[in-house]
Amino acid sequence: MQRICFVLQVKADRIQEYKERHRSVWEEMKTALKETGWNNYSLFLRPDGLLVGYLETQDFELARSAMAHREVNARWQEEMADFFVTPESLLPDQAMKPLEEVFHV
């Protein structure tokens, strides 16, 4: 099982709306995440907009690829794209770069 941690930056003026959107994630999106191997998926947000994501999966690239083929993911990513500070050509899920795990007990 891989433990994946990544960081993204939420735009300061969009933090409240970002949190509100995640209080009501679409059921079909949550189902797709589970079906494609995104286990124990959590998001943590610092007041300055630093977003830390964590998930467990058998194969992160396979899980990400499987989500990329879901229509619901395309809709979600398009709706959420403007919340993030990312290169213009990348959707949020494409900007996720796993951090190196240096310690685990």
ZATOR-534608 format. One record per residue: residue in three letters; x, y, z of N, C-alpha, C, O in turn. Coordinates in steps of 0.05 Angstrom, whole numbers, padded with zeros to 5 digits, always signed. Layout:
N
ALAXYZXYZXYZXYZ/...
***
This chain:
105
MET+00017-00024+00000+00000+00000+00000+00018+00025+00000+00036+00027+00016/GLN+00013+00043-00018+00027+00068-00019+00012+00089-00002-00012+00091-00003/ARG+00027+00104+00013+00017+00128+00027+00026+00152+00011+00050+00156+00007/ILE+00007+00168+00002+00013+00191-00015+00005+00216-00001-00017+00219+00010/CYS+00024+00235-00001+00019+00261+00010+00027+00282-00011+00048+00278-00024/PHE+00011+00302-00015+00017+00323-00034+00008+00350-00024-00008+00351-00005/VAL+00019+00371-00035+00010+00398-00028+00002+00413-00053+00013+00410-00074/LEU-00018+00430-00049-00027+00449-00069-00032+00475-00055-00033+00476-00030/GLN-00036+00497-00070-00041+00523-00058-00068+00533-00067-00072+00537-00091/VAL-00086+00537-00048-00112+00549-00053-00109+00579-00053-00095+00590-00035/LYS-00121+00593-00072-00120+00622-00073-00132+00634-00048-00153+00625-00039/ALA-00119+00654-00037-00127+00665-00011-00156+00675-00012-00171+00672+00008/ASP-00165+00687-00034-00192+00698-00036-00213+00676-00041-00237+00683-00043/ARG-00205+00651-00043-00224+00629-00049-00225+00609-00027-00240+00589-00030/ILE-00211+00613-00005-00209+00593+00016-00236+00586+00028-00243+00562+00031/GLN-00252+00605+00035-00278+00599+00047-00296+00584+00028-00309+00564+00037/GLU-00297+00592+00003-00314+00578-00016-00303+00549-00021-00319+00531-00024/TYR-00277+00546-00021-00265+00520-00024-00274+00501-00002-00282+00478-00007/LYS-00273+00511+00023-00282+00495+00046-00312+00489+00043-00320+00466+00049/GLU-00328+00508+00035-00357+00503+00032-00362+00482+00011-00379+00464+00015/ARG-00348+00483-00011-00352+00463-00033-00346+00435-00023-00359+00416-00031/HIS-00327+00432-00004-00319+00406+00005-00337+00396+00028-00335+00373+00036/ARG-00356+00412+00037-00376+00402+00056-00397+00386+00041-00413+00372+00054/SER-00398+00390+00015-00419+00376+00000-00408+00365-00027-00418+00370-00048/VAL-00387+00349-00024-00375+00336-00048-00397+00317-00060-00410+00303-00045/TRP-00399+00318-00086-00419+00301-00099-00416+00272-00092-00394+00262-00091/GLU-00438+00259-00087-00437+00230-00080-00424+00214-00103-00409+00195-00097/GLU-00430+00221-00128-00418+00206-00150-00387+00210-00151-00373+00193-00160/MET-00378+00233-00141-00349+00238-00140-00336+00221-00118-00316+00208-00122/LYS-00349+00220-00095-00339+00203-00073-00339+00174-00081-00320+00159-00074/THR-00360+00165-00095-00361+00137-00104-00338+00131-00124-00325+00111-00122/ALA-00334+00149-00142-00312+00146-00162-00285+00144-00149-00269+00127-00156/LEU-00280+00161-00129-00255+00160-00114-00251+00132-00101-00229+00120-00103/LYS-00271+00123-00088-00269+00097-00075-00265+00074-00095-00248+00057-00091/GLU-00280+00075-00117-00279+00054-00137-00251+00053-00151-00243+00032-00161/THR-00237+00076-00152-00212+00077-00166-00188+00075-00147-00165+00080-00155/GLY-00193+00069-00122-00171+00063-00103-00160+00086-00087-00138+00085-00077/TRP-00176+00107-00084-00167+00130-00067-00178+00125-00039-00201+00133-00032/ASN-00162+00111-00022-00171+00103+00004-00161+00123+00025-00139+00134+00023/ASN-00177+00127+00046-00169+00145+00068-00161+00172+00057-00142+00184+00068/TYR-00174+00181+00037-00167+00207+00024-00176+00230+00042-00200+00232+00049/SER-00157+00247+00050-00163+00269+00067-00150+00294+00057-00129+00293+00044/LEU-00162+00317+00061-00151+00343+00055-00149+00360+00080-00168+00361+00096/PHE-00127+00373+00083-00122+00391+00106-00115+00418+00095-00099+00420+00076/LEU-00126+00440+00107-00121+00466+00096-00112+00486+00118-00124+00489+00139/ARG-00089+00498+00113-00078+00518+00131-00091+00545+00125-00100+00549+00102/PRO-00093+00563+00144-00106+00589+00139-00095+00605+00116-00109+00622+00105/ASP-00070+00601+00109-00058+00615+00086-00064+00602+00059-00054+00612+00039/GLY-00079+00580+00059-00086+00567+00034-00069+00543+00027-00074+00530+00007/LEU-00049+00536+00043-00033+00512+00038-00051+00488+00042-00062+00484+00064/LEU-00055+00472+00021-00072+00448+00022-00054+00424+00023-00037+00420+00005/VAL-00058+00406+00042-00043+00382+00044-00063+00359+00040-00083+00357+00054/GLY-00057+00342+00021-00074+00319+00015-00060+00293+00023-00035+00291+00020/TYR-00076+00274+00031-00065+00248+00039-00084+00226+00029-00108+00229+00031/LEU-00072+00205+00019-00088+00181+00012-00071+00157+00013-00047+00158+00014/GLU-00084+00134+00013-00071+00108+00012-00082+00094-00012-00106+00094-00017/THR-00065+00081-00027-00073+00067-00052-00052+00046-00059-00029+00047-00050/GLN-00060+00027-00075-00042+00006-00084-00022+00018-00104+00002+00011-00104/ASP-00031+00036-00121-00014+00047-00142-00025+00075-00149-00046+00077-00162/PHE-00011+00096-00141-00021+00123-00144-00025+00130-00173-00046+00142-00180/GLU-00006+00124-00190-00009+00131-00219-00033+00117-00231-00047+00128-00248/LEU-00037+00092-00223-00060+00077-00233-00086+00089-00223-00106+00092-00238/ALA-00087+00096-00197-00111+00109-00185-00117+00136-00198-00140+00142-00204/ARG-00096+00152-00203-00099+00178-00215-00109+00174-00244-00127+00189-00253/SER-00098+00155-00258-00106+00150-00286-00135+00141-00287-00150+00149-00305/ALA-00143+00123-00269-00170+00113-00268-00190+00136-00263-00211+00137-00276/MET-00183+00155-00245-00200+00178-00240-00201+00196-00265-00222+00208-00271/ALA-00179+00199-00279-00178+00216-00302-00198+00207-00324-00206+00223-00341/HIS-00205+00182-00324-00223+00171-00344-00253+00172-00335-00270+00163-00349/ARG-00258+00183-00312-00285+00186-00302-00296+00213-00309-00284+00234-00305/GLU-00320+00213-00321-00333+00238-00329-00337+00257-00305-00334+00281-00308/VAL-00344+00246-00283-00350+00262-00259-00324+00277-00250-00325+00299-00241/ASN-00301+00264-00253-00276+00277-00246-00270+00301-00264-00261+00322-00255/ALA-00275+00298-00290-00271+00320-00309-00288+00344-00300-00279+00367-00300/ARG-00314+00339-00294-00331+00361-00285-00321+00374-00259-00320+00399-00257/TRP-00313+00357-00240-00304+00368-00214-00278+00384-00218-00276+00406-00207/GLN-00259+00374-00233-00234+00388-00237-00238+00414-00251-00225+00434-00244/GLU-00256+00415-00270-00262+00441-00284-00274+00461-00265-00267+00485-00265/GLU-00292+00452-00248-00304+00470-00228-00285+00480-00207-00287+00502-00198/MET-00265+00463-00200-00247+00470-00178-00221+00484-00188-00206+00495-00172/ALA-00216+00484-00214-00190+00494-00224-00184+00522-00215-00161+00528-00209/ASP-00203+00540-00215-00198+00568-00208-00192+00572-00178-00185+00594-00171/PHE-00195+00552-00162-00189+00555-00133-00159+00553-00128-00150+00561-00106/PHE-00143+00543-00147-00115+00537-00141-00096+00555-00156-00101+00565-00178/VAL-00073+00558-00143-00050+00571-00156-00034+00548-00169-00020+00533-00156/THR-00037+00545-00196-00024+00524-00210-00016+00535-00238-00027+00555-00246/PRO+00002+00522-00251+00008+00530-00279-00018+00529-00295-00035+00510-00291/GLU-00023+00548-00312-00048+00550-00327-00057+00525-00341-00081+00520-00344/SER-00039+00509-00351-00046+00486-00367-00053+00461-00350-00062+00441-00361/LEU-00050+00463-00324-00055+00440-00307-00081+00442-00291-00087+00463-00279/LEU-00096+00421-00291-00119+00419-00272-00108+00411-00245-00086+00400-00244/PRO-00123+00415-00223-00113+00409-00197-00103+00380-00193-00082+00376-00181/ASP-00117+00361-00204-00109+00333-00200-00083+00327-00216-00068+00309-00208/GLN-00077+00342-00237-00052+00339-00251-00029+00352-00237-00006+00345-00242/ALA-00035+00371-00220-00013+00386-00205-00005+00371-00180+00015+00380-00167/MET-00018+00350-00173-00011+00335-00149+00016+00321-00153+00018+00303-00170/LYS+00036+00329-00138+00062+00316-00139+00068+00304-00112+00071+00318-00092/PRO+00068+00277-00110+00073+00265-00084+00099+00274-00071+00120+00277-00084/LEU+00098+00279-00045+00121+00285-00029+00136+00259-00022+00124+00238-00021/GLU+00162+00261-00019+00177+00238-00011+00172+00231+00019+00175+00249+00036/GLU+00165+00207+00024+00162+00198+00052+00189+00192+00063+00204+00176+00052/VAL+00196+00205+00085+00222+00201+00097+00221+00187+00124+00242+00178+00134/PHE+00197+00183+00135+00195+00168+00161+00166+00159+00164+00147+00173+00157/HIS+00164+00134+00175+00137+00123+00181+00141+00102+00203+00160+00086+00202/VAL+00123+00102+00222+00123+00083+00244+00099+00065+00240+00095+00046+00256/
***
